[in-house]
Amino acid sequence: MIPQQSRPPHRSGAAVRGAGRCRRWRPEGPVDLALVLGPLRRGSGDPALRIGPDDAYWRASRTPEGPGTLRLYARPTEGVVEAEAWGAGAGWLLDRVPALLGGEDEVTAFVPRHRIVYAAHRRHPGLRLTRTGLVMEALLPAILEQRVTTGEAYRAWRLVLTRHGEPAPGPAESPAARMRVPPEPRAWALIPSWEWHRYGVDGHRSSTILRAVRVAGRMEEAAGMTAQAAVRRLTAVPGIGPWTAAETLQRSNGAPDVVSVGDLHLPGVVGYALTGERTDDAGMLELLEPYRGQRHRACRLILLSGRVPPRRHPRYAPLDYRDM
């Protein structure tokens, strides 16, 4: 059964006009759209992912068949998720709704080894690991997030999509009317250096993006690889390290064991949650060893537990590259 939502269920046709292609999917267990799709959202102002007033999730993507917009709505009383899609990529998006919502995620393979993980696992039965099948869509915003604050990265993502993306297909009177499809690789490559500067993106990140989009086809092949092979494929591009590869594959491949090594906060959170003390990457991996095969899922549950270490340092002040 899908968890109950806090708002009244959507009445078909009440908020969306302009029917697209539809399907209904019945998951085998509970699915929490907020938990499953949350990692795909780059801030509340993300032009590619919106939440409608009826709690429906709208997502604009550039699929192998072209741009598409997908609307997802959970009907808990019926135990189904309704999906509707528009644009050239509509069929591709609808075919992959189960994978997107964790239908390929082997949830039963996870066994909690700590009390705090066990409690979080029980409180969030609808957690599933998404698998978008779109590598570049996950890789490029991950590159923007390298070594900067979340707010800086989200701002850059929003500006790039607003300036260089294209209008999302869908009904005029719907969230799709305010959404943007991420640019195609060529459009990313044509962004001039002065414009990256205005977006607050330094030369290291913009150069890494340029190198990645030049081999976009090779990058997309990683969606069908094993986690180890996919990491090797992504990190072969200079500027893409283990952290960026992990953040990408967690979304594109639904990789349950790929850990974001090199994260500024994650080792401290994992260490504090499991031992009461902060730790580093090596210590984090040692603590997560009992979860090998499911270490990313364990990290998600630890973060959902809410047990985080107290702040020791002032909040990082973002750099304003526009003044340099």
Residue frames relative to the residue before (quaternion, step in Angstrom):
aa qw qx qy qz dx dy dz
M 1.0000 0.0000 0.0000 0.0000 0.00 0.00 0.00
I 0.4141 -0.6926 0.5336 0.2533 3.56 -1.04 0.77
P 0.5411 -0.6408 0.4215 0.3449 3.62 -0.87 0.88
Q 0.5662 -0.5982 0.4538 0.3400 3.54 -1.16 0.68
Q 0.3016 -0.7375 0.5740 0.1890 3.57 -1.08 0.70
S 0.5697 -0.6519 0.3975 0.3041 3.53 -1.14 0.70
R 0.7232 0.4072 -0.2470 0.5003 3.58 1.16 -0.47
P 0.6425 -0.5275 0.3695 0.4153 3.59 -1.16 0.41
P 0.5599 -0.6136 0.4279 0.3563 3.61 -1.05 0.67
H 0.5497 -0.6217 0.4580 0.3185 3.51 -1.19 0.68
R 0.2695 -0.7324 0.5991 0.1789 3.56 -0.98 0.81
S 0.5121 -0.6858 0.4208 0.3007 3.54 -0.63 1.15
G 0.8197 0.2273 -0.1961 0.4878 3.52 -0.86 1.06
A 0.5440 0.6513 -0.3996 0.3468 3.60 1.21 -0.22
A 0.8189 0.2186 -0.0948 0.5221 3.58 0.99 -0.77
V 0.7542 0.3433 -0.1821 0.5293 3.58 1.18 -0.46
R 0.0401 -0.7841 0.6193 0.0014 3.55 -0.84 1.01
G 0.6938 0.3978 -0.3345 0.4985 3.55 -0.97 0.88
A 0.1404 -0.8513 0.5012 0.0661 3.55 0.42 1.27
G 0.2152 -0.7498 0.6124 0.1286 3.52 -1.12 0.77
R 0.6814 -0.4074 0.3651 0.4863 3.55 -1.21 -0.51
C 0.1753 -0.8291 0.5301 0.0289 3.57 -0.90 0.95
R 0.0655 0.7469 -0.6613 -0.0254 3.49 -1.42 0.30
R 0.2438 -0.7284 0.6170 0.1713 3.56 -1.28 0.40
W 0.0995 -0.7999 0.5913 0.0250 3.54 -0.90 0.97
R 0.1939 -0.7779 0.5909 0.0897 3.55 -0.92 1.00
P 0.2472 -0.7895 0.5419 0.1478 3.62 -0.30 1.18
E 0.5671 -0.6161 0.4334 0.3332 3.55 -1.21 0.53
G 0.7962 0.1240 -0.0674 0.5883 3.59 1.16 -0.51
P 0.7429 -0.3884 0.2787 0.4685 3.58 -1.25 -0.16
V 0.0805 -0.7746 0.6268 0.0265 3.55 -1.11 0.76
D 0.1472 -0.7742 0.6132 0.0545 3.56 -0.73 1.12
L 0.3629 -0.7717 0.4757 0.2155 3.59 -0.27 1.26
A 0.6343 0.5434 -0.3406 0.4317 3.59 0.98 -0.77
L 0.6978 0.4574 -0.2770 0.4767 3.59 0.92 -0.86
V 0.6818 0.4986 -0.2993 0.4438 3.57 0.95 -0.85
L 0.7818 0.3481 -0.1681 0.4892 3.57 0.83 -1.01
G 0.4442 0.7322 -0.4310 0.2842 3.59 1.23 -0.30
P 0.6756 0.4989 -0.3237 0.4359 3.66 0.84 -0.82
L 0.6388 0.5330 -0.3353 0.4421 3.61 1.18 -0.35
R 0.6431 0.5428 -0.3163 0.4378 3.58 1.22 -0.35
R 0.1993 -0.7829 0.5824 0.0897 3.57 -0.71 1.13
G 0.8225 -0.1865 0.0656 0.5333 3.56 0.35 1.27
S 0.6613 -0.5333 0.3630 0.3827 3.55 -1.27 0.39
G 0.7179 0.4250 -0.2538 0.4894 3.60 1.19 -0.44
D 0.2850 0.7823 -0.5098 0.2165 3.59 1.22 0.36
P 0.3546 -0.7638 0.4939 0.2164 3.63 -0.56 1.08
A 0.6921 0.4874 -0.2762 0.4551 3.61 1.21 -0.35
L 0.7828 0.1863 -0.1270 0.5799 3.60 1.22 -0.15
R 0.0209 0.8023 -0.5914 0.0778 3.55 -0.63 1.19
I 0.2644 -0.7129 0.6204 0.1924 3.52 -1.29 0.45
G 0.3604 -0.7672 0.4964 0.1872 3.56 -0.64 1.15
P 0.6770 -0.5012 0.3493 0.4104 3.59 -1.24 0.25
D 0.6868 0.4430 -0.2792 0.5041 3.59 1.25 -0.34
D 0.5560 -0.6310 0.3565 0.4069 3.59 1.34 0.30
A 0.4178 0.6655 -0.5015 0.3621 3.60 1.16 0.40
Y 0.3240 -0.7329 0.5683 0.1868 3.56 -1.12 0.75
W 0.1362 -0.7795 0.6104 0.0339 3.54 -0.88 1.08
R 0.0029 0.8155 -0.5760 0.0573 3.57 -0.78 1.03
A 0.1805 -0.7755 0.6000 0.0782 3.56 -0.82 1.08
S 0.0165 0.8158 -0.5736 0.0721 3.58 -0.78 1.05
R 0.3172 -0.6817 0.6132 0.2423 3.51 -1.34 0.36
T 0.1295 -0.8245 0.5502 0.0267 3.55 -0.21 1.31
P 0.6692 -0.4717 0.3615 0.4460 3.61 -1.22 0.08
E 0.7045 0.4327 -0.2593 0.4992 3.60 1.22 -0.39
G 0.7203 -0.4090 0.2439 0.5044 3.57 1.26 0.08
P 0.7194 -0.4341 0.3081 0.4463 3.59 -1.28 0.06
G 0.0648 0.7962 -0.5997 0.0471 3.54 -1.13 0.66
T 0.2124 -0.7441 0.6183 0.1377 3.53 -1.27 0.49
L 0.1330 -0.8012 0.5828 0.0274 3.55 -0.87 1.02
R 0.1297 -0.7658 0.6266 0.0640 3.56 -0.96 0.94
L 0.0762 -0.7996 0.5957 -0.0033 3.56 -0.83 1.06
Y 0.0470 0.7941 -0.6027 0.0630 3.55 -0.90 0.95
A 0.2932 -0.7699 0.5480 0.1451 3.56 -0.80 1.05
R 0.1307 -0.7609 0.6318 0.0691 3.56 -0.97 0.95
P 0.2494 -0.8338 0.4725 0.1388 3.59 0.08 1.27
T 0.6479 0.5316 -0.3410 0.4259 3.60 0.97 -0.71
E 0.7269 0.3888 -0.2283 0.5180 3.57 1.17 -0.54
G 0.3925 -0.7459 0.4578 0.2828 3.58 1.26 -0.24
V 0.6072 0.5396 -0.3610 0.4581 3.58 1.11 0.66
V 0.2814 -0.6914 0.6268 0.2235 3.51 -1.38 0.23
E 0.2622 -0.7540 0.5849 0.1436 3.54 -0.86 1.01
A 0.0671 -0.7913 0.6076 0.0128 3.57 -0.96 0.89
E 0.0101 0.7702 -0.6370 0.0307 3.54 -1.02 0.88
A 0.0409 -0.8249 0.5630 -0.0304 3.57 -0.88 0.92
W 0.1837 -0.7648 0.6143 0.0630 3.50 -1.28 0.67
G 0.7135 0.4740 -0.3313 0.3957 3.55 -1.28 0.38
A 0.7278 -0.4348 0.3087 0.4312 3.55 -1.35 0.10
G 0.7226 0.4319 -0.2445 0.4811 3.59 1.12 -0.63
A 0.3259 0.7891 -0.4794 0.2032 3.60 1.25 0.15
G 0.6842 0.4908 -0.3000 0.4484 3.58 0.81 -0.95
W 0.6345 0.5309 -0.3230 0.4596 3.57 1.01 -0.86
L 0.6722 0.4980 -0.2982 0.4596 3.58 0.90 -0.90
L 0.6728 0.4953 -0.3073 0.4556 3.60 0.89 -0.88
D 0.6269 0.5427 -0.3433 0.4412 3.60 0.98 -0.75
R 0.7687 0.3784 -0.1796 0.4833 3.58 1.07 -0.73
V 0.2911 0.7699 -0.5147 0.2402 3.58 1.19 0.40
P 0.6580 0.5007 -0.3504 0.4399 3.69 0.76 -0.80
A 0.6695 0.4834 -0.3106 0.4707 3.61 0.90 -0.85
L 0.6307 0.5438 -0.3312 0.4437 3.56 0.99 -0.84
L 0.7648 0.3598 -0.1821 0.5024 3.59 0.98 -0.83
G 0.6679 -0.5623 0.2934 0.3895 3.57 1.15 0.54
G 0.3416 0.7669 -0.4865 0.2418 3.56 1.19 0.38
E 0.7001 0.4192 -0.2606 0.5160 3.59 1.23 -0.41
D 0.4969 0.6633 -0.4164 0.3737 3.58 1.31 0.02
E 0.3078 -0.7602 0.5466 0.1691 3.58 -0.76 1.06
V 0.1535 -0.8420 0.5139 0.0587 3.54 0.35 1.30
T 0.6692 0.5298 -0.3103 0.4186 3.60 0.93 -0.84
A 0.5639 0.6072 -0.3945 0.3971 3.61 1.21 -0.22
F 0.6357 0.5455 -0.3293 0.4357 3.58 1.23 -0.33
V 0.0425 -0.7765 0.6287 -0.0063 3.55 -0.98 0.98
P 0.3589 -0.7448 0.5154 0.2254 3.65 -0.50 1.12
R 0.1877 -0.8005 0.5640 0.0762 3.56 -0.99 0.90
H 0.7350 0.3105 -0.2064 0.5664 3.58 1.28 -0.14
R 0.6181 -0.5826 0.3777 0.3687 3.56 -1.09 0.68
I 0.6745 0.4982 -0.3079 0.4495 3.59 0.91 -0.87
V 0.6397 0.5020 -0.3193 0.4867 3.60 1.10 -0.69
Y 0.6254 0.5410 -0.3275 0.4571 3.57 1.02 -0.82
A 0.6687 0.5024 -0.3012 0.4579 3.58 0.93 -0.91
A 0.6655 0.4901 -0.3051 0.4730 3.59 0.95 -0.84
H 0.6154 0.5520 -0.3335 0.4532 3.57 1.07 -0.76
R 0.6848 0.4743 -0.2793 0.4776 3.59 0.97 -0.83
R 0.6762 0.5003 -0.2987 0.4508 3.59 1.02 -0.75
H 0.7867 0.2669 -0.1309 0.5410 3.59 1.12 -0.56
P 0.0051 0.8432 -0.5373 0.0167 3.61 0.55 1.12
G 0.6580 0.5321 -0.3106 0.4330 3.60 1.20 -0.38
L 0.4368 0.6870 -0.4735 0.3362 3.60 1.24 0.16
R 0.0829 0.7541 -0.6463 0.0829 3.54 -0.87 1.06
L 0.4208 -0.6896 0.5258 0.2664 3.57 -1.15 0.58
T 0.3757 -0.7510 0.5052 0.1990 3.54 -0.61 1.19
R 0.0765 -0.7539 0.6486 0.0706 3.54 -1.28 0.47
T 0.1898 -0.8322 0.5144 0.0827 3.57 -0.19 1.29
G 0.3210 -0.7555 0.5047 0.2674 3.58 1.07 -0.71
L 0.6472 0.4845 -0.2988 0.5071 3.59 1.33 0.15
V 0.2452 -0.8257 0.4939 0.1184 3.56 -0.13 1.31
M 0.6933 0.4811 -0.3007 0.4443 3.60 0.72 -1.00
E 0.6064 0.5686 -0.3496 0.4322 3.58 1.05 -0.72
A 0.7145 0.4033 -0.2404 0.5188 3.59 1.13 -0.65
L 0.6501 0.5610 -0.3176 0.4022 3.57 1.04 -0.78
L 0.6928 0.5132 -0.3062 0.4037 3.60 0.75 -1.00
P 0.6819 0.4357 -0.3215 0.4917 3.67 0.83 -0.72
A 0.5925 0.5536 -0.3729 0.4510 3.61 1.12 -0.53
I 0.6248 0.5148 -0.3392 0.4791 3.59 1.04 -0.71
L 0.6370 0.5282 -0.3281 0.4556 3.59 0.98 -0.81
E 0.6901 0.4936 -0.2717 0.4543 3.60 1.13 -0.62
Q 0.4502 0.7012 -0.4549 0.3141 3.61 1.23 -0.02
R 0.8913 -0.0391 0.0104 0.4516 3.55 -0.95 1.06
V 0.6458 0.4501 -0.3592 0.5012 3.62 1.04 0.66
T 0.6260 -0.5186 0.4045 0.4190 3.55 -1.27 0.15
T 0.6435 -0.5214 0.3940 0.3985 3.53 -1.25 0.45
G 0.6487 0.5366 -0.3199 0.4347 3.58 0.95 -0.85
E 0.6377 0.5225 -0.3251 0.4634 3.58 1.00 -0.80
A 0.6835 0.4909 -0.2903 0.4556 3.57 0.89 -0.95
Y 0.6603 0.5042 -0.3160 0.4583 3.58 0.94 -0.86
R 0.6239 0.5356 -0.3413 0.4553 3.58 1.03 -0.74
A 0.6621 0.5037 -0.3084 0.4612 3.59 0.90 -0.91
W 0.6391 0.5232 -0.3174 0.4659 3.59 0.95 -0.87
R 0.6655 0.5078 -0.3007 0.4570 3.57 0.91 -0.92
L 0.6841 0.4883 -0.2922 0.4564 3.59 0.91 -0.89
V 0.6372 0.5226 -0.3357 0.4563 3.59 0.98 -0.80
L 0.6903 0.4728 -0.2934 0.4624 3.59 0.85 -0.91
T 0.6520 0.5191 -0.3207 0.4501 3.57 0.98 -0.81
R 0.7345 0.4299 -0.2265 0.4737 3.57 0.96 -0.89
H 0.8323 0.2410 -0.0793 0.4929 3.59 0.88 -0.94
G 0.5626 0.5800 -0.4060 0.4269 3.60 1.20 -0.16
E 0.3935 -0.6953 0.5348 0.2752 3.56 -1.28 -0.04
P 0.6463 -0.5314 0.3585 0.4141 3.61 -1.13 0.53
A 0.4520 -0.6871 0.5005 0.2705 3.54 -0.98 0.87
P 0.4566 -0.6640 0.5033 0.3119 3.60 -0.97 0.73
G 0.4334 0.6898 -0.5062 0.2830 3.56 -1.13 0.61
P 0.7253 -0.4366 0.3031 0.4375 3.56 -1.30 0.12
A 0.5639 -0.6240 0.4298 0.3284 3.55 -1.09 0.76
E 0.7538 0.3253 -0.1854 0.5399 3.59 0.98 -0.79
S 0.5504 0.5582 -0.4182 0.4589 3.55 0.57 1.21
P 0.6843 -0.4594 0.3448 0.4492 3.61 -1.22 0.16
A 0.5610 0.6212 -0.3945 0.3791 3.62 1.11 -0.54
A 0.5954 0.5943 -0.3622 0.4014 3.58 1.12 -0.61
R 0.7371 0.3644 -0.2133 0.5276 3.59 1.22 -0.41
M 0.5811 0.5994 -0.3570 0.4191 3.57 1.26 0.27
R 0.2326 -0.7618 0.5920 0.1228 3.53 -1.31 0.42
V 0.3829 -0.6803 0.5780 0.2376 3.53 -1.15 0.75
P 0.5232 -0.6402 0.4439 0.3455 3.65 -0.82 0.87
P 0.5805 -0.6105 0.4081 0.3519 3.60 -1.04 0.73
E 0.5150 -0.5885 0.5125 0.3546 3.54 -1.25 0.44
P 0.7041 -0.4845 0.2968 0.4260 3.63 -1.16 0.45
R 0.6465 0.5281 -0.3415 0.4319 3.61 0.89 -0.83
A 0.6437 0.5235 -0.3285 0.4512 3.59 1.00 -0.78
W 0.6139 0.5248 -0.3488 0.4755 3.61 1.05 -0.70
A 0.6755 0.5201 -0.2948 0.4315 3.57 0.94 -0.93
L 0.7021 0.4797 -0.2661 0.4540 3.59 1.12 -0.61
I 0.4517 0.6671 -0.4760 0.3525 3.63 1.22 0.03
P 0.3604 -0.7619 0.4906 0.2214 3.64 -0.57 1.07
S 0.6642 -0.5376 0.3508 0.3831 3.56 -1.21 0.54
W 0.6555 0.5165 -0.3337 0.4385 3.60 0.94 -0.80
E 0.6410 0.5157 -0.3361 0.4585 3.58 1.13 -0.57
W 0.5882 0.5386 -0.3593 0.4846 3.58 1.10 -0.67
H 0.6209 0.5543 -0.3250 0.4490 3.55 1.02 -0.85
R 0.6706 0.5002 -0.2886 0.4657 3.56 0.95 -0.89
Y 0.6696 0.4859 -0.2922 0.4798 3.57 1.13 -0.64
G 0.5039 -0.6631 0.4194 0.3613 3.59 1.27 -0.15
V 0.5126 0.6307 -0.4202 0.4036 3.59 1.20 0.50
D 0.3570 -0.7642 0.4985 0.2000 3.59 -0.62 1.11
G 0.7175 -0.4812 0.3118 0.3956 3.52 -1.32 0.27
H 0.6027 0.5646 -0.3673 0.4279 3.59 1.04 -0.67
R 0.7159 0.4428 -0.2652 0.4701 3.59 0.79 -0.99
S 0.6661 0.4930 -0.3238 0.4566 3.61 0.88 -0.82
S 0.6369 0.5131 -0.3298 0.4715 3.61 1.05 -0.70
T 0.6340 0.5242 -0.3282 0.4643 3.58 1.03 -0.77
I 0.6319 0.5184 -0.3274 0.4740 3.58 1.00 -0.80
L 0.6473 0.5240 -0.3221 0.4503 3.58 0.93 -0.87
R 0.6644 0.4893 -0.3087 0.4731 3.59 0.95 -0.84
A 0.6607 0.5198 -0.3130 0.4420 3.59 0.99 -0.79
V 0.6974 0.4703 -0.2980 0.4513 3.60 0.82 -0.89
R 0.5751 0.5838 -0.3825 0.4266 3.60 1.16 -0.42
V 0.7602 0.2475 -0.1558 0.5801 3.59 1.19 -0.52
A 0.1152 0.8486 -0.5089 0.0878 3.58 1.09 0.73
G 0.6387 0.5382 -0.3324 0.4382 3.58 0.96 -0.80
R 0.6612 0.4916 -0.2956 0.4835 3.56 0.99 -0.82
M 0.6259 0.5326 -0.3344 0.4613 3.56 1.05 -0.71
E 0.6641 0.5179 -0.3089 0.4420 3.60 0.90 -0.91
E 0.5818 0.5936 -0.3759 0.4097 3.60 1.11 -0.55
A 0.5595 0.6258 -0.3834 0.3851 3.58 1.19 -0.49
A 0.5422 0.6347 -0.4015 0.3769 3.62 1.18 -0.42
G 0.7442 0.3822 -0.2183 0.5025 3.58 1.15 -0.53
M 0.5645 0.6146 -0.3742 0.4045 3.58 1.28 0.18
T 0.5910 -0.5007 0.4697 0.4236 3.52 -1.33 0.11
A 0.6730 -0.5112 0.3357 0.4161 3.57 -1.17 0.45
Q 0.6722 0.5012 -0.3110 0.4475 3.60 0.85 -0.91
A 0.6745 0.4824 -0.2990 0.4721 3.58 0.91 -0.88
A 0.6430 0.5254 -0.3227 0.4544 3.58 1.03 -0.78
V 0.6250 0.5250 -0.3377 0.4688 3.59 1.00 -0.76
R 0.6565 0.5029 -0.3151 0.4656 3.58 0.93 -0.85
R 0.6395 0.5285 -0.3306 0.4499 3.58 0.96 -0.83
L 0.7076 0.4634 -0.2770 0.4559 3.60 0.80 -0.96
T 0.7273 0.4484 -0.2583 0.4509 3.57 0.84 -0.93
A 0.4799 0.6390 -0.4520 0.3964 3.60 1.25 0.08
V 0.6201 0.5059 -0.3410 0.4931 3.59 1.24 -0.36
P 0.4483 -0.6916 0.4842 0.2936 3.64 -0.65 1.00
G 0.7464 0.3557 -0.2907 0.4815 3.55 -0.92 0.97
I 0.6714 0.4081 -0.2914 0.5457 3.58 1.28 -0.24
G 0.0715 -0.8218 0.5652 -0.0086 3.54 -0.46 1.25
P 0.7775 -0.3538 0.2369 0.4628 3.58 -1.29 -0.12
W 0.6413 0.5269 -0.3435 0.4395 3.61 0.96 -0.77
T 0.6818 0.4821 -0.2927 0.4659 3.59 0.83 -0.96
A 0.6418 0.5181 -0.3249 0.4626 3.58 0.98 -0.81
A 0.6592 0.5106 -0.3129 0.4549 3.58 0.94 -0.87
E 0.6665 0.5017 -0.3085 0.4570 3.59 0.86 -0.94
T 0.6432 0.5176 -0.3150 0.4681 3.58 1.13 -0.63
L 0.7447 0.4424 -0.2330 0.4421 3.56 0.69 -1.12
Q 0.5455 0.5899 -0.4054 0.4360 3.57 1.17 -0.40
R 0.7306 0.4063 -0.2179 0.5036 3.57 1.10 -0.72
S 0.7344 0.4356 -0.2503 0.4563 3.59 0.77 -0.98
N 0.7988 0.2918 -0.1246 0.5111 3.59 0.98 -0.85
G 0.3752 -0.7273 0.4931 0.2951 3.59 1.21 -0.20
A 0.2189 0.8328 -0.4849 0.1532 3.57 1.19 0.64
P 0.2743 -0.8231 0.4741 0.1502 3.63 -0.32 1.17
D 0.7531 0.4053 -0.2107 0.4735 3.60 1.20 -0.41
V 0.5482 0.6246 -0.4003 0.3861 3.61 1.25 -0.08
V 0.1743 -0.8176 0.5470 0.0446 3.57 -0.47 1.26
S 0.4570 -0.6895 0.4983 0.2597 3.58 -1.05 0.82
V 0.0434 -0.8096 0.5844 -0.0330 3.56 0.36 1.28
G 0.7332 0.3635 -0.2976 0.4917 3.55 -0.87 1.00
D 0.4587 0.6772 -0.4525 0.3553 3.57 1.28 0.08
L 0.5412 -0.6563 0.4247 0.3099 3.56 -1.01 0.82
H 0.8068 0.3092 -0.1288 0.4867 3.59 0.95 -0.86
L 0.5890 0.6515 -0.3747 0.2970 3.61 0.97 -0.81
P 0.6617 0.4962 -0.3553 0.4355 3.69 0.77 -0.79
G 0.6522 0.5168 -0.3209 0.4523 3.58 0.98 -0.79
V 0.6528 0.5098 -0.3133 0.4646 3.57 1.01 -0.82
V 0.6674 0.4953 -0.3035 0.4660 3.60 0.88 -0.93
G 0.6688 0.5060 -0.3043 0.4518 3.57 0.88 -0.94
Y 0.6780 0.4937 -0.2930 0.4590 3.57 0.90 -0.94
A 0.6651 0.5169 -0.3090 0.4415 3.58 0.94 -0.86
L 0.7746 0.3812 -0.1940 0.4658 3.57 0.91 -0.90
T 0.8136 0.2184 -0.1061 0.5283 3.62 1.11 -0.56
G 0.4896 -0.6495 0.4463 0.3732 3.59 1.19 -0.38
E 0.7181 0.3607 -0.2309 0.5486 3.59 1.30 0.01
R 0.5088 -0.6219 0.4954 0.3300 3.55 -1.14 0.62
T 0.0740 -0.7881 0.6087 0.0531 3.56 -1.24 0.41
D 0.4895 -0.6345 0.5028 0.3241 3.57 -1.33 -0.03
D 0.7701 -0.3489 0.2377 0.4784 3.58 -1.27 -0.13
A 0.6640 0.5055 -0.3154 0.4518 3.58 0.89 -0.92
G 0.6632 0.4972 -0.3021 0.4709 3.56 0.98 -0.86
M 0.6236 0.5387 -0.3376 0.4549 3.58 1.03 -0.76
L 0.6786 0.4868 -0.3029 0.4592 3.58 0.84 -0.93
E 0.6223 0.5291 -0.3432 0.4637 3.58 1.07 -0.66
L 0.6685 0.4956 -0.2971 0.4682 3.57 0.96 -0.86
L 0.7082 0.4577 -0.2556 0.4729 3.58 1.08 -0.71
E 0.4050 0.7499 -0.4559 0.2565 3.60 1.24 -0.15
P 0.6402 0.5200 -0.3604 0.4358 3.68 0.91 -0.66
Y 0.7026 0.4375 -0.2596 0.4976 3.58 1.25 -0.37
R 0.2583 0.7928 -0.5237 0.1745 3.60 1.19 0.26
G 0.7095 0.3471 -0.3237 0.5210 3.49 -0.82 1.12
Q 0.7877 0.1542 -0.0551 0.5939 3.55 1.27 -0.59
R 0.2648 0.8221 -0.4796 0.1550 3.60 1.15 0.48
H 0.6268 0.5194 -0.3543 0.4602 3.61 1.01 -0.64
R 0.6376 0.5108 -0.3343 0.4699 3.60 0.96 -0.77
A 0.6250 0.5325 -0.3397 0.4587 3.58 1.00 -0.79
C 0.6440 0.5139 -0.3207 0.4672 3.60 0.99 -0.81
R 0.6283 0.5305 -0.3396 0.4566 3.60 0.95 -0.81
L 0.6864 0.4802 -0.2876 0.4643 3.58 0.89 -0.89
I 0.6181 0.5306 -0.3443 0.4668 3.58 1.04 -0.72
L 0.6542 0.4962 -0.3127 0.4776 3.59 0.96 -0.83
L 0.6682 0.4948 -0.3013 0.4668 3.61 1.03 -0.74
S 0.5526 0.6267 -0.3944 0.3824 3.60 1.19 -0.40
G 0.3870 -0.7482 0.4583 0.2835 3.57 1.18 -0.54
R 0.5506 0.5967 -0.4079 0.4176 3.60 1.23 0.03
V 0.1289 0.7976 -0.5692 0.1526 3.55 -0.19 1.30
P 0.5457 -0.6256 0.4365 0.3470 3.61 -1.07 0.63
P 0.5635 -0.5897 0.4440 0.3709 3.61 -1.13 0.55
R 0.5475 -0.6245 0.4481 0.3309 3.55 -1.12 0.71
R 0.2032 -0.8006 0.5566 0.0893 3.57 -0.88 0.99
H 0.7781 0.2809 -0.1364 0.5450 3.57 1.15 -0.60
P 0.5990 -0.5398 0.4278 0.4085 3.58 -1.18 0.40
R 0.6032 -0.5566 0.4256 0.3811 3.54 -1.19 0.57
Y 0.5356 -0.6458 0.4496 0.3064 3.56 -0.99 0.94
A 0.3052 -0.7479 0.5639 0.1719 3.57 -0.90 0.96
P 0.3955 -0.7392 0.4864 0.2460 3.61 -0.57 1.08
L 0.4543 -0.6679 0.5246 0.2690 3.51 -1.20 0.69
D 0.2704 -0.7347 0.5946 0.1833 3.57 -1.10 0.66
Y 0.2383 -0.8137 0.5177 0.1142 3.56 -0.05 1.34
R 0.5682 0.6157 -0.3886 0.3835 3.59 1.15 -0.47
D 0.6922 0.4630 -0.2808 0.4772 3.62 1.16 -0.48
M 0.5718 0.6065 -0.3815 0.3997 3.60 1.25 -0.05
